[in-house]
Amino acid sequence: MYPKNTWYVACTPDEIATKPLGRTICGEKIVFYRGAEGKVAAVEDFCPHRGAPLSLGFVREGQLVCGYHGLEMGCDGKVVSMPGQRVRGFPCIRSYPVEERYGFIWVWTGDKEKADPALIHHLEWADNPEWAYGGGLYHINCEYRLMIDNLMDLTHETYVHASSIGQKEIDEAPVNTRVEGEQVITSRFMENIMAPPFWRAALRGNGLADDVPVDRWQICRFSPPSHVMIEVGVAHAGKGGYDAAPEHKASSIVVDFITPETETSHWYFWGMARNFKPDDQELTATIREGQGKIFSEDREMLELQQQNILRHPERKLLMLNIDAGGVQSRRILDQWLEQEKPV
């Protein structure tokens, strides 16, 4: 149920800084590591000798060494050597196209011939010193599309995140959903309200008063296969809202890379990019901690939702107008999946 001819975030550089990393992406067991000259490599996590996971091995002089009997693999999936043995005739294992860009390592699990690095989405905030980013990773036991649904309808904030970013005005504000090419955009604007706790802290972090009415916005943008960028923020009321000058607002982009693991689990790379006080590392850490708590609340809800769906496969989920963003996103994914079907 997930496209394979596309780029997914597989891991972050720190995860392969000292040893190989085994991770399942789109049902494929892959080991990621740094090969010759520090270049990122990815091969099937399967030693052709006895089937041991290569991720339990180590890297020596740019070669991946199996931790079971010392067989050495090249970045292209070819066997290089093994102590005291002739192994050059061993079959190759699969290698995967990988790219290191924007502070993430991306993998392509589909047809190698179609793996064009130019297809990786451009991330302005990751390439600009005027922006700061802090984030993390959660493993979540639910299918990736449930997370997309969750992020494309923020009505749940009022209830799941009542103590941080939720407020009743979210429910009351109208939702607008539109499709531009293969991008789905859902937006909500709230005027002359009081900011919830998370955004009061953000206002203070930007040197602004937190006890005055604000205008608040949420603009969710889905791009296939499973990336959701959410423009969020508050501005002192009457200063222009979303279009307010920087000195009157605190705004950010919630970054969501959702990478399928199996049919009922995914890797969730979450974070927040902001363009105010980018050099304030303490503020970055504070925002990251707050965001991490918020997303942990999503994890609990989504995992229990998945269990219910698996328990009652005959039940059809109901759709309301607030679900339009998720519905449209799934339609685009269905189109991608249809294109990947064998002719």
Wavefront OBJ file of the C-alpha trace (Angstrom):
o trace
v 0.000 0.000 0.000
v 2.970 2.316 -0.336
v 4.735 3.627 -3.468
v 8.310 2.439 -3.908
v 9.533 4.492 -6.869
v 10.178 7.557 -4.762
v 12.540 8.969 -2.139
v 11.889 8.406 1.570
v 13.812 9.703 4.565
v 15.597 6.619 5.914
v 17.640 7.993 8.809
v 19.714 10.918 10.019
v 23.531 11.092 9.739
v 24.040 10.676 13.491
v 22.378 7.255 13.331
v 25.234 5.869 11.199
v 28.040 7.903 12.746
v 29.653 5.010 14.626
v 28.176 1.788 13.237
v 25.855 0.393 10.561
v 22.117 0.846 10.987
v 19.554 -1.797 10.118
v 16.125 -0.435 9.225
v 13.090 -1.770 7.400
v 11.783 0.653 4.760
v 8.729 -0.225 2.644
v 9.078 -3.861 3.675
v 12.750 -3.995 2.648
v 15.360 -4.860 5.285
v 18.247 -2.480 4.569
v 21.549 -1.675 6.263
v 22.828 1.902 6.029
v 26.460 2.848 6.655
v 29.304 5.082 5.538
v 31.521 3.422 2.971
v 34.651 4.629 1.216
v 35.456 8.334 1.709
v 32.487 8.675 4.044
v 29.889 8.252 1.306
v 26.564 6.848 2.471
v 25.726 3.339 1.225
v 22.722 1.046 1.574
v 22.520 -2.671 0.844
v 20.210 -5.535 1.674
v 20.595 -6.482 5.348
v 21.466 -10.085 4.487
v 24.874 -11.720 4.410
v 25.069 -14.027 1.358
v 27.110 -16.519 3.376
v 24.729 -17.580 6.161
v 21.973 -14.974 6.043
v 23.109 -13.023 9.112
v 22.041 -9.364 9.366
v 24.917 -7.259 8.071
v 23.747 -4.458 10.370
v 25.243 -6.446 13.259
v 28.687 -6.024 11.705
v 31.016 -3.035 11.368
v 32.768 -0.885 8.782
v 36.491 -1.314 8.102
v 38.318 0.756 5.494
v 35.078 1.551 3.714
v 33.871 -2.062 3.543
v 30.932 -3.516 5.458
v 32.145 -6.509 7.483
v 29.669 -9.166 8.573
v 29.750 -9.630 12.339
v 29.238 -13.396 12.045
v 32.195 -14.728 10.006
v 33.947 -11.590 8.728
v 32.742 -11.586 5.110
v 33.334 -8.155 3.534
v 30.774 -6.478 1.282
v 31.210 -3.613 -1.150
v 28.798 -0.699 -1.451
v 27.525 -2.178 -4.727
v 26.381 -5.395 -3.020
v 29.309 -7.466 -4.307
v 31.302 -9.713 -1.988
v 34.875 -8.450 -1.581
v 36.617 -11.000 0.616
v 36.479 -13.306 3.618
v 39.377 -14.481 5.831
v 40.886 -17.688 4.439
v 38.049 -18.270 1.958
v 37.383 -17.857 -1.761
v 34.163 -15.928 -1.998
v 34.462 -13.807 -5.124
v 31.893 -16.026 -6.856
v 29.212 -15.384 -4.225
v 26.005 -13.833 -5.608
v 25.471 -10.118 -5.163
v 22.950 -8.776 -2.733
v 20.742 -5.814 -3.575
v 22.086 -2.291 -3.215
v 19.829 0.767 -2.965
v 20.162 4.320 -4.292
v 20.827 6.699 -1.388
v 21.380 10.430 -1.107
v 22.501 12.586 1.798
v 20.772 15.936 1.636
v 19.201 18.563 3.927
v 20.457 16.800 7.058
v 18.736 13.516 6.173
v 19.636 10.302 4.367
v 17.158 9.383 1.640
v 16.581 5.964 0.107
v 14.822 4.723 -3.032
v 13.367 1.219 -2.616
v 11.914 0.834 -6.115
v 13.361 0.569 -9.617
v 16.994 1.748 -9.511
v 16.835 3.098 -13.029
v 14.193 5.612 -12.004
v 16.065 6.956 -8.953
v 16.694 10.570 -9.938
v 18.102 12.672 -7.032
v 16.451 15.738 -8.597
v 13.116 14.283 -7.462
v 13.967 14.912 -3.796
v 11.779 17.777 -2.620
v 13.608 21.072 -2.191
v 13.606 22.212 1.457
v 14.234 25.939 1.631
v 14.462 25.984 5.432
v 17.191 23.312 5.429
v 19.445 25.289 3.081
v 19.099 28.722 4.630
v 21.138 30.027 7.610
v 18.220 32.265 8.574
v 16.328 29.152 9.668
v 16.894 26.800 12.607
v 15.694 23.200 12.810
v 15.258 20.726 15.644
v 13.544 17.374 15.448
v 13.457 13.707 16.307
v 12.239 10.253 15.319
v 9.413 8.028 16.514
v 8.628 4.470 15.500
v 4.842 4.206 15.292
v 2.805 1.032 15.002
v 0.205 2.208 12.551
v 0.094 2.419 8.778
v 1.607 5.565 7.351
v -1.625 6.841 5.801
v -3.229 7.187 9.238
v -0.464 9.620 10.158
v -1.079 11.583 6.953
v -4.791 11.752 7.835
v -3.851 12.962 11.316
v -1.608 15.760 10.042
v -3.970 16.929 7.310
v -6.796 17.465 9.818
v -5.674 19.385 12.890
v -9.112 19.399 14.514
v -7.763 16.728 16.848
v -5.472 19.289 18.493
v -8.364 20.531 20.631
v -8.693 17.098 22.206
v -5.422 15.166 21.869
v -3.216 18.200 22.605
v -5.488 20.159 24.951
v -2.644 21.169 27.279
v -0.251 22.501 24.618
v -1.543 23.601 21.203
v -5.232 22.746 21.369
v -8.063 25.250 21.825
v -11.788 25.316 21.080
v -11.337 27.974 18.375
v -9.762 25.325 16.135
v -13.068 23.460 15.994
v -14.968 26.642 15.264
v -12.796 27.933 12.412
v -13.782 26.869 8.877
v -11.453 24.532 6.967
v -10.486 25.049 3.343
v -8.967 22.249 1.234
v -7.636 22.520 -2.296
v -5.468 20.476 -4.644
v -2.642 22.063 -6.653
v -1.116 19.503 -8.987
v -0.016 16.685 -6.683
v -0.019 18.839 -3.565
v -2.970 18.939 -1.156
v -3.361 22.080 0.961
v -5.659 22.384 3.971
v -5.804 25.713 5.783
v -7.410 27.234 8.851
v -7.241 30.827 10.117
v -8.343 32.038 13.560
v -8.574 35.716 14.442
v -8.487 37.641 17.712
v -8.022 34.683 20.049
v -5.729 33.985 22.985
v -2.719 31.810 22.208
v -2.485 28.298 23.742
v 0.477 27.412 26.019
v 2.901 26.269 23.292
v 2.398 29.435 21.264
v 2.582 31.710 24.303
v 6.025 30.232 24.926
v 6.962 30.796 21.277
v 5.901 34.436 21.493
v 8.060 34.906 24.576
v 10.918 33.149 22.793
v 10.686 35.773 20.065
v 10.560 38.638 22.568
v 6.833 39.302 22.116
v 4.008 39.754 24.608
v 2.133 36.509 25.226
v -0.915 37.881 27.055
v -2.611 39.746 24.205
v -5.016 38.501 21.495
v -3.445 36.904 18.426
v -4.328 35.754 14.952
v -3.402 32.099 14.392
v -2.963 30.016 11.235
v -2.423 26.405 10.179
v -1.602 25.578 6.551
v -0.990 21.868 5.942
v 0.724 20.841 2.692
v 0.870 17.191 1.650
v 3.347 16.156 -1.061
v 3.594 12.535 -2.182
v 4.720 10.056 -1.199
v 4.234 11.046 2.450
v 5.673 14.446 3.316
v 3.583 16.970 5.237
v 4.849 20.490 5.886
v 2.625 22.621 8.104
v 2.981 26.388 8.259
v 1.890 27.414 11.743
v 2.115 30.574 13.778
v 0.555 33.408 15.701
v 0.776 37.163 15.281
v -0.435 39.930 17.527
v -4.030 40.558 16.475
v -4.564 43.266 13.895
v -0.988 43.160 12.576
v -1.752 41.186 9.417
v -2.016 37.614 10.667
v -0.121 35.224 8.384
v 1.255 38.206 6.440
v 2.331 40.147 9.544
v 5.852 41.578 9.673
v 8.397 39.366 11.505
v 8.526 41.693 14.515
v 4.868 40.976 15.263
v 4.709 37.193 15.020
v 6.155 33.780 15.882
v 5.870 31.343 12.999
v 7.355 28.011 12.011
v 7.096 25.045 9.697
v 6.209 21.723 11.297
v 8.240 19.151 9.374
v 6.802 15.647 8.944
v 8.513 12.892 6.954
v 6.493 9.688 7.182
v 8.387 6.611 5.998
v 6.520 3.281 5.742
v 8.129 0.353 7.506
v 5.458 -2.336 7.046
v 1.751 -2.308 6.198
v 0.991 -1.403 9.827
v 4.033 0.585 10.999
v 6.134 3.554 9.978
v 9.090 5.762 10.888
v 8.034 9.291 11.781
v 10.716 11.973 11.390
v 9.282 15.062 13.048
v 10.654 18.524 13.655
v 10.125 22.255 13.527
v 11.911 24.819 11.387
v 11.705 28.467 12.396
v 13.011 31.717 10.967
v 13.265 33.737 14.165
v 16.291 33.676 16.473
v 17.938 30.877 14.429
v 21.154 31.000 16.487
v 19.387 30.487 19.828
v 20.196 26.832 20.503
v 18.471 26.898 23.880
v 15.245 28.002 22.196
v 15.655 25.223 19.605
v 16.029 22.664 22.397
v 13.000 24.022 24.266
v 10.793 23.900 21.165
v 12.052 20.412 20.307
v 11.214 19.137 23.796
v 7.719 20.625 23.642
v 7.111 19.233 20.188
v 8.332 15.797 21.171
v 5.722 15.630 23.929
v 2.990 16.733 21.526
v 3.869 14.076 18.961
v 4.049 11.365 21.620
v 0.370 12.077 22.268
v -0.350 11.450 18.574
v 1.543 8.167 18.736
v -0.628 6.735 21.495
v -3.852 7.691 19.713
v -2.750 6.392 16.300
v -1.465 3.055 17.563
v -4.723 2.347 19.384
v -6.676 3.491 16.319
v -4.719 0.984 14.200
v -5.507 -1.813 16.654
v -9.212 -1.018 16.441
v -9.134 -0.995 12.633
v -7.359 -4.367 12.536
v -9.857 -5.746 15.036
v -12.827 -4.599 12.937
v -11.772 -4.762 9.254
v -15.410 -4.920 8.161
v -16.200 -1.453 9.512
v -16.058 1.468 7.108
v -14.537 4.667 8.488
v -16.792 7.709 8.125
v -15.747 10.937 6.433
v -16.628 14.533 7.289
v -15.647 17.803 5.642
v -12.696 18.087 8.047
v -11.301 14.866 6.510
v -10.999 16.358 3.004
v -7.224 16.828 3.246
v -6.627 13.187 4.092
v -9.118 11.983 1.479
v -7.472 14.005 -1.290
v -4.007 12.872 -0.179
v -5.083 9.237 -0.388
v -6.455 9.790 -3.883
v -3.062 11.015 -5.042
v -1.366 8.034 -3.370
v -3.809 5.694 -5.113
v -2.793 7.245 -8.435
v 0.887 6.674 -7.625
v 0.209 3.065 -6.668
v -1.745 2.491 -9.870
v 1.223 3.752 -11.899
v 3.521 1.205 -10.218
v 1.357 -1.796 -11.075
v 3.009 -4.206 -13.545
v 1.764 -3.747 -17.094
l 1 2 3 4 5 6 7 8 9 10 11 12 13 14 15 16 17 18 19 20 21 22 23 24 25 26 27 28 29 30 31 32 33 34 35 36 37 38 39 40 41 42 43 44 45 46 47 48 49 50 51 52 53 54 55 56 57 58 59 60 61 62 63 64 65 66 67 68 69 70 71 72 73 74 75 76 77 78 79 80 81 82 83 84 85 86 87 88 89 90 91 92 93 94 95 96 97 98 99 100 101 102 103 104 105 106 107 108 109 110 111 112 113 114 115 116 117 118 119 120 121 122 123 124 125 126 127 128 129 130 131 132 133 134 135 136 137 138 139 140 141 142 143 144 145 146 147 148 149 150 151 152 153 154 155 156 157 158 159 160 161 162 163 164 165 166 167 168 169 170 171 172 173 174 175 176 177 178 179 180 181 182 183 184 185 186 187 188 189 190 191 192 193 194 195 196 197 198 199 200 201 202 203 204 205 206 207 208 209 210 211 212 213 214 215 216 217 218 219 220 221 222 223 224 225 226 227 228 229 230 231 232 233 234 235 236 237 238 239 240 241 242 243 244 245 246 247 248 249 250 251 252 253 254 255 256 257 258 259 260 261 262 263 264 265 266 267 268 269 270 271 272 273 274 275 276 277 278 279 280 281 282 283 284 285 286 287 288 289 290 291 292 293 294 295 296 297 298 299 300 301 302 303 304 305 306 307 308 309 310 311 312 313 314 315 316 317 318 319 320 321 322 323 324 325 326 327 328 329 330 331 332 333 334 335 336 337 338 339 340 341 342 343
